[in-house]
Amino acid sequence: MTTFRLTLTRLLSITLTLLFCLTSCAPPNGQEIAGLIANGEFTKAQHAIESLLQNDTTLSPVERLHWQFEIDRMNRIRLDFRKTESDVNNVISKTMPSVSTKDYPRLEAAHLLEAMVIDGQKHYFNSTAGNFFLLDPEARKAWKEQHKNDLPPARLAAEGGLDGHIAQVMEAAVKSGKPYVKPVRVHVTHSITVNGDAVPSGEIIRCWLPFPREIPGRQEDIRIIAADPPQYLVADNASFLQRTVYCEKPSAGNGKTIFSVEYEYTSNGVYVPVDPARVTAPAITPELAPFIREEPPHILFTPELRKISKEIVGTETNPLLVARKLFAWVDTSVTWASAREYSTVPSLCMYPFENRHGDCGMQTMLFITLCRLNGIPARWQSGWEFRPPDNSMHDWGMIYFAPYGWVPMDVTYGMRHTDNEAMRFFYVNGMDSYRLIFNDAFGQPFYPAKVYPRSETVDLQRGEVEWRGGNLYFDKWEWNLAWDVKN
């Protein structure tokens, strides 16, 4: 395998570049360009950036890479907003003929349709039509009525079976006095297929495949069965909170270049029966201090969030009961909907607050932010969910309650529909068995370090690919994660 070496100077440059890209903070001499981007004048902005890069010899390397990434970011937004008004209307009108394009300005203002004006033309987010049937109550009702017979029996059984599994996790944990119960053994094959002609033949392609973290009790006994290519590097579990398997392979040119890793691991369900009467305000040790702070741009203590936090929490001071109030508010006030790529979103906590919808990562980031605002340590965790028969990329988190310590939480799975309060708030201090954990933080460095900005600047669930000519974005390759729960 080709050796991949980086100097200390290059590593520092990469670190600073990633920080610049993540904060979307324009250098002082580029405010006019930032204004063009904010107004959707992408073509003018790109020409201005290209002129700046060519003519301004005072730009630092970090500033240059910032502006190069801004061109890339605009291209990513274009890929996410490819639907026309006609495209959206063709889908919506089939189920809701009463809704016409005359209603669209009102629906956009209410954040029920997501659109963006780019170079003077309105473009709709690729999932706008589907999201409408999640966000609008009448549309949701109409869609359910039209598709009431479409869900397969296995899916319906799984929907009803999750609460049964949760009850078993709770019972086993209480009975045994141990938090980790109901283990399952999972077999996974994760592959990335780079498109033919994406990289010239013979050029080395570098690939990072997500890999499970060793977490005592929670996720254990990880065993690699096979990999392609067979030479690879596994990131150290303690040093890299977004863990990967790294490998290299020459491009197949016109043919597809395939990377894969096959492994098994054991996942446990988790339940900690947190008693509100025992919960106290945590002593903020140096280890906990990072988890009650802001992490711009995705965890921000804005005036808007401070205000809504006070409204939600009221006079409550018990950390567990505060967390439950915040959890319930996010669950009932921020509807799950498909979201654009995270690298194009300025702030993952503010987007769902302002739009009152977002995907799992946005809901989780908002909940983490609100918890930290109230002095409750909270942090990111993510990977995949395997709720049979379905699977998907998924984000959730961890929350700290003294004297119990860290417990898992998942605000997207929300409050369960039951009169049993402990079970209703199971996902404030518990987790089902069907998880695959790749990440214990967001936006973390890779091993070996990535030279170019990532396709996914926040999370790591699909993988990352690059060559010496630059990063390969998601439109240049396909991913597949096949799984099987063995018991």
C-alpha positions as CSV (number, residue, x, y, z in Angstrom):
1,M,0.0,0.0,0.0
2,T,1.3,3.5,-0.8
3,T,2.6,5.2,2.3
4,F,0.6,8.3,3.2
5,R,2.9,10.8,5.0
6,L,2.0,14.3,6.2
7,T,4.3,16.9,7.7
8,L,3.4,18.6,10.9
9,T,3.0,21.9,9.0
10,R,0.5,20.2,6.6
11,L,-1.4,18.7,9.5
12,L,-1.7,22.1,11.1
13,S,-2.9,23.6,7.9
14,I,-5.5,20.9,7.5
15,T,-6.8,21.4,11.0
16,L,-7.1,25.2,10.5
17,T,-8.8,24.7,7.2
18,L,-11.4,22.4,8.6
19,L,-12.1,24.8,11.4
20,F,-12.5,27.6,8.8
21,C,-14.8,25.5,6.7
22,L,-17.0,24.4,9.6
23,T,-17.5,27.9,11.0
24,S,-18.3,29.4,7.6
25,C,-16.5,32.5,8.8
26,A,-15.4,34.6,5.8
27,P,-12.0,36.4,6.0
28,P,-12.3,40.1,6.5
29,N,-11.6,40.9,2.9
30,G,-14.4,38.7,1.6
31,Q,-17.5,40.1,3.2
32,E,-18.9,41.2,-0.2
33,I,-18.5,37.7,-1.5
34,A,-20.2,36.3,1.6
35,G,-23.1,38.7,0.9
36,L,-23.4,37.4,-2.7
37,I,-23.5,33.8,-1.4
38,A,-26.1,34.6,1.2
39,N,-28.3,36.2,-1.5
40,G,-28.1,33.2,-3.7
41,E,-25.9,34.9,-6.4
42,F,-23.7,31.9,-6.7
43,T,-22.3,32.5,-10.2
44,K,-21.3,36.0,-9.3
45,A,-19.8,34.8,-6.1
46,Q,-17.8,32.1,-7.8
47,H,-16.4,34.5,-10.3
48,A,-15.5,36.9,-7.5
49,I,-13.8,34.1,-5.6
50,E,-11.8,33.0,-8.6
51,S,-10.7,36.6,-9.2
52,L,-9.8,36.9,-5.5
53,L,-7.7,33.7,-5.6
54,Q,-6.0,34.8,-8.8
55,N,-5.2,38.4,-7.9
56,D,-4.9,38.7,-4.1
57,T,-1.4,37.7,-3.2
58,T,-2.0,38.6,0.5
59,L,-4.4,35.7,1.1
60,S,-3.1,33.1,3.6
61,P,-3.2,29.4,2.7
62,V,-6.1,29.0,5.1
63,E,-8.0,31.8,3.5
64,R,-7.4,30.4,0.0
65,L,-8.6,27.0,1.1
66,H,-11.7,28.6,2.7
67,W,-12.7,30.2,-0.5
68,Q,-12.0,27.1,-2.6
69,F,-14.3,25.3,-0.2
70,E,-17.0,28.0,-0.6
71,I,-17.1,27.2,-4.3
72,D,-17.4,23.5,-3.5
73,R,-20.2,24.3,-0.9
74,M,-22.2,26.2,-3.5
75,N,-22.0,23.2,-5.9
76,R,-23.2,20.9,-3.0
77,I,-26.2,23.2,-2.5
78,R,-27.0,23.1,-6.2
79,L,-27.0,19.3,-6.0
80,D,-29.4,19.4,-3.0
81,F,-31.8,21.9,-4.7
82,R,-32.5,20.4,-8.1
83,K,-36.3,20.3,-8.1
84,T,-38.5,22.8,-10.0
85,E,-41.9,24.1,-8.9
86,S,-43.4,21.7,-11.5
87,D,-41.5,18.7,-10.1
88,V,-42.8,19.5,-6.6
89,N,-46.4,20.1,-7.8
90,N,-46.5,16.9,-9.8
91,V,-45.9,14.9,-6.6
92,I,-48.1,17.0,-4.2
93,S,-51.1,17.3,-6.5
94,K,-51.5,13.5,-6.8
95,T,-52.4,13.3,-3.1
96,M,-53.5,16.9,-2.4
97,P,-55.2,18.3,-5.6
98,S,-56.6,21.1,-3.5
99,V,-53.0,22.5,-3.1
100,S,-51.9,24.6,-6.1
101,T,-48.7,26.5,-6.9
102,K,-50.6,29.7,-5.8
103,D,-50.3,28.3,-2.2
104,Y,-46.5,27.8,-2.4
105,P,-45.5,31.3,-1.1
106,R,-47.6,30.8,2.0
107,L,-46.3,27.2,2.5
108,E,-42.7,28.4,2.0
109,A,-43.2,31.1,4.6
110,A,-44.5,28.5,7.0
111,H,-41.4,26.3,6.4
112,L,-43.6,23.6,4.9
113,L,-41.8,23.8,1.5
114,E,-38.1,24.4,1.3
115,A,-36.8,26.5,-1.5
116,M,-33.9,28.7,-2.4
117,V,-33.3,31.3,-5.1
118,I,-30.1,30.6,-6.9
119,D,-28.9,32.9,-9.6
120,G,-32.4,34.4,-9.9
121,Q,-34.3,31.1,-10.2
122,K,-36.2,29.3,-7.5
123,H,-35.0,25.8,-6.8
124,Y,-36.7,23.4,-4.4
125,F,-34.9,21.0,-2.0
126,N,-34.9,17.5,-3.5
127,S,-37.0,16.1,-0.6
128,T,-39.4,19.0,-0.5
129,A,-42.5,17.2,-1.8
130,G,-42.0,14.2,0.5
131,N,-41.3,16.4,3.5
132,F,-44.6,18.3,2.9
133,F,-46.5,15.1,3.7
134,L,-44.6,14.9,7.0
135,L,-44.9,18.6,8.0
136,D,-48.4,19.7,7.1
137,P,-51.1,18.0,9.2
138,E,-53.7,17.9,6.5
139,A,-51.2,16.6,4.0
140,R,-50.0,14.0,6.4
141,K,-53.5,12.8,7.0
142,A,-54.3,12.6,3.3
143,W,-51.0,10.6,2.6
144,K,-51.7,8.1,5.4
145,E,-55.2,7.5,4.1
146,Q,-54.0,7.0,0.6
147,H,-51.2,4.7,1.6
148,K,-52.8,2.9,4.6
149,N,-52.6,-0.5,2.9
150,D,-49.0,0.0,1.6
151,L,-47.0,-0.9,4.7
152,P,-45.8,-4.5,4.6
153,P,-46.7,-6.8,7.5
154,A,-43.1,-7.0,8.6
155,R,-42.8,-3.3,8.9
156,L,-46.0,-3.0,10.9
157,A,-44.9,-5.8,13.2
158,A,-41.5,-4.1,13.8
159,E,-43.3,-0.8,14.6
160,G,-45.2,-2.6,17.3
161,G,-42.3,-4.7,18.4
162,L,-40.0,-1.9,19.4
163,D,-41.9,-1.1,22.6
164,G,-41.9,-4.8,23.4
165,H,-38.1,-4.8,23.1
166,I,-37.8,-1.7,25.2
167,A,-39.9,-3.3,27.9
168,Q,-37.6,-6.4,27.9
169,V,-34.5,-4.1,28.1
170,M,-35.9,-2.3,31.1
171,E,-37.0,-5.5,32.8
172,A,-33.6,-7.2,32.3
173,A,-31.6,-4.2,33.5
174,V,-33.7,-3.8,36.7
175,K,-33.7,-7.5,37.4
176,S,-30.0,-8.0,36.9
177,G,-28.9,-4.6,38.3
178,K,-26.7,-4.1,35.3
179,P,-27.2,-1.5,32.6
180,Y,-26.1,-3.5,29.6
181,V,-28.5,-6.3,28.6
182,K,-30.2,-8.1,25.7
183,P,-27.1,-8.5,23.5
184,V,-27.3,-9.0,19.7
185,R,-24.6,-10.1,17.4
186,V,-24.5,-8.1,14.1
187,H,-22.8,-8.9,10.8
188,V,-22.0,-6.0,8.6
189,T,-20.5,-5.5,5.1
190,H,-19.8,-1.9,4.2
191,S,-18.7,-1.0,0.7
192,I,-17.8,2.1,-1.3
193,T,-17.9,2.0,-5.1
194,V,-16.1,4.8,-6.9
195,N,-17.6,5.7,-10.3
196,G,-15.7,4.9,-13.4
197,D,-13.9,8.0,-14.8
198,A,-14.1,9.7,-11.4
199,V,-10.3,9.3,-11.0
200,P,-7.8,8.7,-13.9
201,S,-6.7,5.1,-14.3
202,G,-3.8,4.2,-12.0
203,E,-4.1,7.2,-9.7
204,I,-4.2,6.2,-6.0
205,I,-7.7,6.6,-4.3
206,R,-7.7,7.0,-0.6
207,C,-10.8,5.7,1.3
208,W,-12.0,6.0,4.9
209,L,-14.7,3.5,5.8
210,P,-16.6,4.0,9.1
211,F,-15.7,1.4,11.7
212,P,-17.3,0.5,15.1
213,R,-16.0,1.9,18.3
214,E,-15.1,-0.4,21.2
215,I,-17.3,0.8,24.1
216,P,-17.1,-1.6,27.2
217,G,-20.5,-3.1,27.9
218,R,-22.2,-1.2,25.1
219,Q,-20.4,-2.3,21.9
220,E,-17.8,-5.1,22.1
221,D,-16.1,-8.1,20.5
222,I,-15.5,-6.3,17.1
223,R,-13.9,-8.7,14.6
224,I,-12.9,-7.9,11.0
225,I,-13.6,-10.8,8.8
226,A,-12.4,-9.5,5.4
227,A,-11.4,-6.3,3.7
228,D,-10.8,-5.2,0.1
229,P,-8.0,-4.3,-0.3
230,P,-6.6,-6.6,2.3
231,Q,-4.1,-4.0,3.6
232,Y,-5.7,-1.4,5.8
233,L,-5.2,0.8,8.9
234,V,-7.7,0.8,11.7
235,A,-7.9,4.1,13.7
236,D,-7.0,3.8,17.4
237,N,-10.2,3.5,19.4
238,A,-9.0,5.9,22.2
239,S,-7.5,8.6,20.0
240,F,-10.1,9.0,17.2
241,L,-13.7,9.6,18.2
242,Q,-14.8,9.1,14.6
243,R,-13.3,5.7,13.9
244,T,-12.3,4.4,10.5
245,V,-10.7,1.7,8.4
246,Y,-8.4,3.4,6.0
247,C,-7.2,1.8,2.7
248,E,-5.8,2.8,-0.7
249,K,-6.2,1.3,-4.2
250,P,-5.3,2.4,-7.7
251,S,-8.2,3.7,-9.8
252,A,-9.7,1.2,-12.2
253,G,-10.2,4.1,-14.7
254,N,-13.3,3.4,-16.7
255,G,-14.2,0.6,-14.4
256,K,-15.5,0.9,-10.9
257,T,-13.1,0.9,-7.9
258,I,-14.5,-0.9,-4.9
259,F,-13.5,-0.8,-1.3
260,S,-15.1,-2.9,1.4
261,V,-14.8,-4.1,5.0
262,E,-16.7,-7.0,6.6
263,Y,-17.0,-7.4,10.3
264,E,-19.1,-8.6,13.3
265,Y,-19.7,-7.0,16.7
266,T,-21.9,-7.4,19.7
267,S,-24.3,-4.6,20.7
268,N,-26.2,-4.4,24.0
269,G,-29.3,-2.6,25.0
270,V,-28.9,-0.1,27.8
271,Y,-31.2,1.1,30.6
272,V,-30.2,3.0,33.7
273,P,-33.2,3.5,36.0
274,V,-32.5,7.1,36.9
275,D,-34.4,8.2,40.0
276,P,-35.2,11.9,40.0
277,A,-35.0,12.0,43.8
278,R,-31.4,10.9,43.6
279,V,-30.3,13.2,40.7
280,T,-28.2,16.2,41.7
281,A,-26.5,19.0,39.8
282,P,-23.3,17.6,38.4
283,A,-19.9,18.8,39.6
284,I,-18.3,20.2,36.5
285,T,-14.9,18.5,36.4
286,P,-12.3,19.1,33.7
287,E,-13.6,16.0,32.0
288,L,-17.2,17.2,32.0
289,A,-16.5,20.9,31.2
290,P,-16.3,20.5,27.4
291,F,-19.8,19.1,27.4
292,I,-21.5,22.2,28.8
293,R,-19.9,24.6,26.4
294,E,-20.7,26.0,23.0
295,E,-19.1,24.3,20.0
296,P,-19.7,26.8,17.1
297,P,-21.2,26.7,14.7
298,H,-23.4,23.8,15.6
299,I,-23.8,24.3,19.3
300,L,-24.6,27.9,20.0
301,F,-26.2,29.6,23.0
302,T,-28.1,32.2,21.0
303,P,-30.6,34.7,22.5
304,E,-33.4,32.8,20.8
305,L,-32.4,29.5,22.4
306,R,-31.9,31.1,25.8
307,K,-35.4,32.5,25.6
308,I,-37.1,29.3,24.5
309,S,-35.1,27.3,27.1
310,K,-36.5,29.5,29.9
311,E,-40.0,29.1,28.6
312,I,-39.7,25.3,28.4
313,V,-37.9,24.8,31.8
314,G,-39.7,27.3,33.9
315,T,-38.8,27.0,37.5
316,E,-37.7,23.3,37.4
317,T,-34.2,22.7,38.7
318,N,-33.9,18.9,38.9
319,P,-31.5,18.0,36.0
320,L,-33.5,14.8,35.0
321,L,-36.8,16.6,35.0
322,V,-35.3,19.5,33.1
323,A,-33.9,17.1,30.5
324,R,-37.4,15.5,30.2
325,K,-39.0,18.8,29.6
326,L,-36.5,19.7,26.9
327,F,-36.8,16.2,25.4
328,A,-40.6,16.5,25.2
329,W,-40.4,19.9,23.6
330,V,-38.0,18.8,20.9
331,D,-40.1,15.7,20.3
332,T,-43.4,17.5,19.9
333,S,-42.2,20.8,18.4
334,V,-39.5,19.8,15.9
335,T,-40.9,17.3,13.3
336,W,-38.6,14.8,11.7
337,A,-38.0,15.5,8.0
338,S,-35.3,14.8,5.4
339,A,-32.5,17.3,5.5
340,R,-29.9,18.7,3.2
341,E,-26.3,17.8,3.5
342,Y,-24.8,19.0,6.8
343,S,-21.8,20.7,5.1
344,T,-24.3,23.2,3.6
345,V,-26.1,24.0,6.8
346,P,-24.7,27.0,8.8
347,S,-25.8,25.7,12.2
348,L,-27.4,22.3,13.0
349,C,-29.0,23.6,16.2
350,M,-30.5,26.7,14.7
351,Y,-31.9,25.2,11.6
352,P,-34.4,23.0,13.4
353,F,-35.3,25.8,15.8
354,E,-36.0,28.2,13.0
355,N,-37.8,25.8,10.7
356,R,-39.4,23.6,13.4
357,H,-38.3,20.5,11.5
358,G,-35.1,18.7,10.8
359,D,-33.6,15.2,10.6
360,C,-32.2,13.1,13.5
361,G,-28.8,14.9,13.7
362,M,-30.5,18.3,13.8
363,Q,-33.0,17.3,16.5
364,T,-30.1,15.8,18.5
365,M,-27.9,18.9,18.1
366,L,-30.8,21.1,19.3
367,F,-31.4,18.9,22.3
368,I,-27.7,18.8,23.2
369,T,-27.6,22.5,22.9
370,L,-30.6,23.1,25.2
371,C,-29.2,20.6,27.7
372,R,-25.8,22.3,27.8
373,L,-27.6,25.7,28.2
374,N,-29.1,24.3,31.4
375,G,-25.8,23.0,32.8
376,I,-26.5,19.4,31.8
377,P,-23.5,17.7,30.1
378,A,-24.5,16.2,26.7
379,R,-22.6,15.0,23.7
380,W,-22.9,13.5,20.3
381,Q,-23.1,9.8,19.3
382,S,-24.0,8.4,15.9
383,G,-23.8,5.6,13.4
384,W,-26.6,3.3,12.2
385,E,-29.8,2.0,13.6
386,F,-31.0,-1.6,12.8
387,R,-34.6,-1.7,13.9
388,P,-35.6,-4.8,12.0
389,P,-36.6,-4.9,9.2
390,D,-35.3,-1.4,8.5
391,N,-32.0,0.3,8.8
392,S,-30.7,3.8,8.3
393,M,-27.9,6.2,9.2
394,H,-28.9,7.7,12.5
395,D,-27.7,10.3,15.1
396,W,-28.4,10.3,18.9
397,G,-26.4,11.2,21.9
398,M,-25.3,10.8,25.5
399,I,-26.4,12.8,28.6
400,Y,-24.9,12.9,32.1
401,F,-26.9,12.6,35.3
402,A,-25.1,12.7,38.6
403,P,-24.6,10.3,40.4
404,Y,-25.4,7.9,37.6
405,G,-22.9,9.1,35.0
406,W,-23.3,9.0,31.2
407,V,-26.4,7.4,29.7
408,P,-27.6,7.2,26.1
409,M,-30.4,9.2,24.7
410,D,-32.3,9.5,21.4
411,V,-34.7,12.5,21.0
412,T,-35.7,11.3,17.5
413,Y,-37.2,8.1,18.9
414,G,-39.0,10.4,21.3
415,M,-41.6,9.8,24.0
416,R,-43.2,6.4,23.9
417,H,-47.0,6.2,23.8
418,T,-47.7,4.7,27.3
419,D,-48.9,5.7,30.7
420,N,-45.7,4.2,32.3
421,E,-43.6,7.3,32.8
422,A,-40.3,5.5,33.0
423,M,-41.0,3.8,29.7
424,R,-42.4,7.0,28.1
425,F,-39.0,8.6,28.7
426,F,-37.0,5.5,28.1
427,Y,-34.9,7.3,25.4
428,V,-33.8,9.9,27.9
429,N,-31.7,7.3,29.8
430,G,-31.8,4.1,27.7
431,M,-31.2,2.6,24.3
432,D,-32.4,-0.4,22.3
433,S,-30.0,-3.1,21.3
434,Y,-30.0,-2.4,17.5
435,R,-27.3,0.2,17.2
436,L,-23.9,0.6,15.4
437,I,-21.7,3.3,16.9
438,F,-19.1,4.9,14.7
439,N,-18.9,8.3,16.3
440,D,-18.5,9.6,19.9
441,A,-18.2,13.2,18.7
442,F,-18.8,15.3,15.5
443,G,-16.4,16.9,13.1
444,Q,-13.3,15.0,14.3
445,P,-10.0,14.3,12.6
446,F,-9.4,11.1,10.7
447,Y,-6.5,8.6,10.8
448,P,-4.6,9.1,8.6
449,A,-5.5,12.8,8.2
450,K,-7.6,13.8,5.2
451,V,-5.9,16.3,2.9
452,Y,-9.1,17.8,1.4
453,P,-12.2,19.0,3.2
454,R,-14.7,16.2,3.8
455,S,-17.9,15.5,2.0
456,E,-19.6,15.2,5.4
457,T,-18.1,17.8,7.7
458,V,-20.1,16.8,10.8
459,D,-20.8,13.1,10.8
460,L,-19.3,9.9,9.5
461,Q,-21.6,7.2,8.4
462,R,-21.2,6.6,4.7
463,G,-17.4,7.1,4.4
464,E,-15.0,9.5,2.7
465,V,-13.0,9.3,-0.5
466,E,-10.3,11.5,-2.1
467,W,-7.3,11.4,-4.5
468,R,-4.4,13.8,-5.1
469,G,-6.7,15.8,-7.4
470,G,-9.2,16.6,-4.6
471,N,-12.1,15.3,-2.5
472,L,-14.6,13.0,-4.2
473,Y,-18.1,14.2,-3.2
474,F,-21.1,11.9,-2.8
475,D,-22.1,12.2,-6.5
476,K,-18.8,10.5,-7.5
477,W,-19.3,7.2,-5.6
478,E,-21.9,5.0,-4.0
479,W,-22.1,3.3,-0.6
480,N,-23.8,0.2,0.6
481,L,-24.1,-1.2,4.2
482,A,-25.6,-4.7,4.4
483,W,-26.4,-6.1,7.8
484,D,-27.8,-9.1,9.5
485,V,-28.7,-9.6,13.2
486,K,-27.5,-13.1,14.0
487,N,-29.5,-13.6,17.2
